[in-house]
Amino acid sequence: MKIIGIDPGSARVGYGVIEKKNNGLRFIRAGLLKISSKDKGKRLLELEKSFSQLLKKEKPDLVVLEKLYFMKNMKTALEVAQSRGVLTLTIIKYKIPLLEYTPLEIKQGVTGYGMADKKSVAKMVNKILKIKKISKYDDMTDALAAAILGSDKIKFGF
């Protein structure tokens, strides 16, 4: 079963692709969908196009999307919420099962501690997937953490 984890953002969206086979997890790839347009409407269209291409290429069995939990900056929160809306609609359009978790739930599921810092999450992701550090961007590690949590929920029939 192929799983894509998504860490939504307004300027870039992190993704991580893993495969669950038997009881093991295998790292496939991680990356960023970068959104370069300055126009708000075009940004959303750009995101939808690049995310659709990713879904067509990877053909996932499940997508795990990080929920918007809390943001201090209202402008950023609104932009991330719009991105999440585009991502959610695209997932539904492709009829892919979707799980959503808060950052706290993802950290808890991967590290055992919901208030874990980014470094601890990255360390556990690397250990679980048996990989070295993938990038300077936390977006990819967070997306892989979401995918790992989703892979654990599969046995319960989500």
Buried (B, 14 or more C-beta within 10 A) or exposed (E): EBBBBBBBBBBBBBBBBBBBEEEEBEBBBBBBBEBEEEEEEEBBEBBBEBBBEBBEEBEBBBBBBBBBEEEEEEEEBBBBEBBBEBBBEBBEEBEBBBBBBBBBBBBBBBBEEEEBEEEBBBBBBBEBBEEEEBEEBBBBBBBBBBBBBBBEBBEEEE
